[in-house]
Amino acid sequence: MGTDMHGFIECRWDRWLDEDDREWFRAIDLSHLYNGRDYVAFGSLFGVRDTVSFRPLADHRGIPQDASREVLATLETWGDDRHGESWITWAELTAADGDEVSNEVDGCVHEFRRGSDGRWTMHGRNTDLTRFAELSGLTDPRQIYSAGSVFPENTEWPDGDRLFRVGRLRRKDVVPDSEWGAVWSVMRTLANLHGEEGVRLVVWFDG
């Protein structure tokens, strides 16, 4: 059974009040912005599923005591079918070191593409596995999907203006804009209005 993430982005609108009187409100349901299932991302952010690759930024903090009424009401409907509750502010996300390297080699092969400036940038993980299989000579689907456990770190397969490589992830690689961009965009916009400490992501998991 797989694990999925659920939650809300919250913000504090009443910024003219004293800190102790400010109230959190639901801004948007996370399901409108993200519906992926990336365990390395879940682990690097909240310590769920993948607890090895990175130190979690917000490990099982629980639901905030001052969570919005809408969030608390939604949680009531989940009962005991949830776990891994946590939260993280936009301030904490922006302060994280995106270039921090993972503790172990990624099981997926990484695809890099060369830009017009000649520099290589990461395009994705386990992308175009048909072409990778041709270059690597692998035929077993299990090995193709977990090439990082088959080949030594830094093994490379050049392919014109792209390159396949076995290696370690950077923290920012596990939450790419292609999957998380909508979440970061909404949080960034709200933070511009209400401050970086006035916007947070509240989550829980099932499965």
C-alpha positions in Angstrom: 0.0 0.0 0.0 1.4 3.4 -0.9 1.6 6.5 1.2 0.0 9.8 0.2 0.3 13.3 1.7 -2.6 15.5 2.6 -2.9 18.9 4.1 -3.4 22.7 3.7 -1.4 25.9 3.3 -2.3 28.2 6.1 -1.7 31.9 6.7 -2.2 34.6 9.3 -4.3 37.5 7.9 -4.7 39.7 10.9 -1.2 41.1 10.9 -2.3 44.3 12.6 -2.9 42.4 15.9 -0.4 41.5 18.5 1.5 38.3 18.0 -0.5 36.4 20.7 -3.8 37.4 19.1 -3.1 36.5 15.5 -5.2 33.7 14.1 -4.3 31.1 11.4 -6.7 30.6 8.5 -6.8 27.9 5.8 -5.6 29.3 2.4 -5.8 26.3 0.1 -6.1 22.5 0.1 -2.8 20.9 -0.8 -4.6 18.5 -3.2 -5.2 21.4 -5.6 -1.5 22.0 -5.9 0.3 18.6 -5.4 -0.8 15.0 -5.9 2.6 13.3 -6.2 4.0 10.3 -4.2 7.7 10.9 -3.8 9.0 9.2 -0.7 12.4 10.9 -0.8 10.6 14.3 -0.8 8.3 13.1 2.1 11.4 12.1 4.0 13.5 15.1 3.4 10.7 17.4 4.5 8.8 15.5 7.2 10.7 12.2 8.0 8.0 10.0 6.4 8.9 6.8 4.5 12.5 7.7 3.5 14.3 8.4 6.8 17.8 7.9 5.4 18.5 10.2 2.4 18.2 13.5 4.2 17.8 15.0 7.7 14.1 15.9 7.8 13.4 19.6 8.0 10.2 19.2 10.1 10.2 15.7 11.6 6.8 14.6 13.0 6.0 17.9 14.7 2.3 17.1 15.1 -0.5 19.4 14.2 0.0 23.0 15.5 -2.0 23.8 18.6 -3.2 27.0 16.9 -4.2 25.3 13.6 -7.1 26.8 11.7 -10.6 25.7 12.4 -10.9 24.3 8.9 -7.8 22.1 9.3 -9.0 20.8 12.7 -12.4 20.0 11.3 -10.9 18.1 8.4 -8.6 16.1 10.7 -11.6 14.9 12.7 -12.9 13.1 9.6 -9.7 11.1 9.3 -9.8 9.6 12.7 -6.9 7.1 13.2 -6.3 6.7 9.5 -3.5 9.3 9.5 0.1 9.5 10.7 3.2 11.7 10.3 1.4 14.9 11.2 3.7 17.9 10.8 4.1 21.5 9.6 6.7 23.8 8.3 6.8 27.6 7.6 7.9 29.3 4.5 10.7 30.9 6.4 12.1 27.4 7.2 11.8 26.3 3.7 13.7 29.3 2.3 16.4 28.9 4.9 17.1 25.3 4.0 20.3 24.5 2.1 19.2 23.4 -1.3 22.7 22.2 -2.2 22.9 19.8 0.8 23.9 16.4 -0.6 22.0 13.2 0.4 23.5 10.7 2.7 23.4 7.8 0.2 23.5 7.2 -3.5 20.1 7.5 -5.1 18.6 4.3 -6.4 17.3 6.1 -9.5 19.5 7.1 -12.4 19.7 10.8 -13.0 19.3 12.5 -16.4 21.2 15.7 -17.1 20.9 18.0 -20.1 23.4 20.5 -21.4 22.2 24.0 -21.8 23.2 26.7 -24.3 25.9 27.9 -21.9 27.4 24.4 -21.8 26.5 23.6 -18.3 24.7 20.4 -17.2 21.5 20.7 -15.3 19.5 17.8 -13.8 16.4 17.0 -15.8 14.9 14.2 -13.7 15.2 10.8 -12.1 14.5 7.6 -14.0 13.5 9.5 -17.1 13.6 7.9 -20.6 14.5 4.5 -19.2 14.1 3.0 -22.6 17.1 5.0 -23.8 19.0 4.4 -20.6 18.5 0.6 -20.9 20.1 0.8 -24.4 23.1 2.8 -23.2 23.7 0.7 -20.0 23.0 -2.7 -21.4 20.6 -3.6 -18.6 17.6 -5.8 -19.5 16.1 -6.7 -16.1 13.4 -4.1 -15.4 14.2 -4.2 -11.7 17.8 -3.2 -12.3 16.8 -0.5 -14.8 14.5 1.1 -12.2 17.2 0.8 -9.4 20.4 1.5 -11.4 21.9 3.2 -8.3 22.1 -0.2 -6.6 23.7 -1.8 -9.7 26.5 0.6 -10.7 29.1 2.5 -8.7 28.5 6.1 -7.8 29.4 8.6 -10.6 29.0 6.0 -13.4 28.0 8.0 -16.5 26.5 7.3 -19.9 27.0 10.2 -22.3 24.2 10.6 -25.0 24.8 13.8 -27.0 23.5 16.8 -25.2 22.3 14.7 -22.3 23.9 12.5 -19.8 22.8 9.7 -17.5 24.6 9.3 -14.2 24.4 7.4 -10.9 24.9 9.7 -8.0 23.5 11.5 -5.0 20.7 14.0 -4.8 20.8 17.5 -3.6 18.0 18.6 -1.3 16.5 20.9 -4.0 16.4 18.0 -6.5 13.8 16.1 -4.5 11.3 18.9 -4.5 11.6 20.2 -8.1 9.4 22.9 -9.6 8.0 20.4 -12.0 6.2 18.7 -9.1 6.3 21.2 -6.2 6.3 24.5 -8.1 2.6 25.3 -7.5 3.0 24.7 -3.8 6.1 27.0 -3.5 4.4 29.7 -5.7 1.4 30.0 -3.5 3.4 30.0 -0.3 5.8 32.6 -1.8 2.9 34.9 -2.8 1.3 34.6 0.6 4.6 35.3 2.3 5.0 38.5 0.3 1.8 39.7 1.8 1.9 38.2 5.4 5.6 37.6 6.1 7.6 34.3 5.9 6.6 33.3 9.4 3.0 33.9 8.6 2.7 31.1 6.0 3.0 27.4 6.7 2.3 24.0 5.2 0.4 21.6 7.5 0.4 18.0 6.5 -0.5 14.4 7.4 -0.1 11.1 5.6 -2.1 7.9 5.0 -0.9 4.4 4.1 
